Amino acid sequence: MAEEIKERLPKTEYDKVGEMLLELIAECPYIPEGTKIKYNSKDVGKCVYIISGGGGIKKWDISGGFTAELNIQIAYQSFPTGNGQMINAQAVLDNIAGWLEDVENLPELTGNRKITKFTTGDSFSAVEEVGNDKSTVYVSNVVMEYRKKGA
């Protein structure tokens, strides 16, 4: 069976959807207080960041609207000092990912866009060291599906 070929999303579409994702993630009750939230950039200290990894239009409809998928990674950067803290830090990300999949009444986006579904993968960790700043980053791959209504 041939794989469906997707049309790439324009850059302006990434920007609009990225702004909305920041607003949505900021509402998540599982993000620890004082944690920064970023889109396509990281910060020093504890932070949750969203990285867009590409996306495409799955299907066009007759009115000029479309259904699209956006591949993103959600990451939680922290500084655990032992196994217990590492497990807790990974649980933060797992809870955020689970929350995304379970959000009822997914939000309307600007320009007649509406999120229809989030699908998240298992989280994994990576240790990053920049200068004397050594952090552990937990990452989950996420696919966000949304619909844009046509004229």
Residue pairs with C-beta under 8 A, 6 or more apart in sequence:
4 58
6 56
6 57
6 58
6 69
7 56
7 57
8 54
8 55
8 56
8 57
9 55
9 56
9 57
9 68
9 70
13 55
13 68
14 52
14 55
14 70
16 109
16 110
16 111
16 113
17 52
17 70
17 109
17 113
17 144
17 146
18 39
18 40
18 50
18 52
19 39
19 110
20 107
20 109
20 110
20 113
20 115
21 39
21 50
21 72
21 144
22 37
22 39
22 50
23 107
24 100
24 103
24 107
24 115
25 31
25 37
25 48
25 50
25 74
25 96
26 37
28 96
28 99
28 100
29 99
30 92
30 95
30 96
30 99
31 37
31 48
31 92
31 96
32 46
32 92
34 46
35 46
35 47
35 48
35 76
36 43
36 45
36 46
36 47
36 48
37 47
37 48
37 49
37 50
38 47
38 48
38 49
38 50
39 49
39 50
39 52
40 49
40 50
40 51
40 52
41 49
42 49
42 77
43 49
43 77
44 133
45 77
46 76
46 77
46 78
46 79
47 76
47 77
48 74
48 75
48 76
48 77
48 96
49 74
49 75
49 77
50 72
50 73
50 74
50 75
51 72
51 73
51 75
52 70
52 71
52 72
53 71
53 72
53 73
53 141
54 70
54 71
55 68
55 69
55 70
55 71
56 68
56 69
57 66
57 67
57 68
58 66
58 67
58 68
58 69
58 145
59 66
59 67
60 66
61 67
61 150
62 150
63 149
63 150
63 151
64 150
64 151
65 112
65 147
65 148
65 149
65 150
66 147
66 148
66 150
67 116
67 145
67 146
67 147
67 148
68 145
68 146
68 147
68 148
69 143
69 144
69 145
70 143
70 144
70 145
70 146
71 141
71 142
71 143
72 141
72 142
72 143
72 144
73 139
73 140
73 141
73 142
74 93
74 96
74 97
74 100
74 120
74 139
74 140
74 142
75 93
75 137
75 138
75 139
75 140
76 89
76 92
76 93
76 96
76 137
76 138
77 128
77 135
77 136
77 137
78 85
78 89
78 92
78 135
78 136
78 138
79 134
79 135
79 136
80 86
80 88
80 89
80 136
86 125
86 136
89 136
89 138
90 123
90 125
90 138
92 138
93 123
93 138
93 139
93 140
94 123
94 140
96 140
97 120
97 123
97 140
97 142
98 120
100 118
100 120
100 142
101 118
101 119
101 120
103 118
106 114
106 115
106 116
106 117
106 118
107 114
107 115
108 114
109 115
109 146
111 148
112 148
112 149
113 146
113 147
113 148
113 149
114 146
114 147
114 149
115 144
115 145
115 146
116 145
116 146
116 147
117 144
117 145
118 142
118 143
118 144
118 145
119 142
119 143
119 145
120 140
120 141
120 142
120 143
121 140
121 141
121 142
122 140
123 138
123 139
123 140
124 138
124 139
124 140
125 136
125 137
125 138
125 139
126 136
126 137
126 139
127 134
127 135
127 136
127 137
128 134
128 135
128 136
128 137
129 135
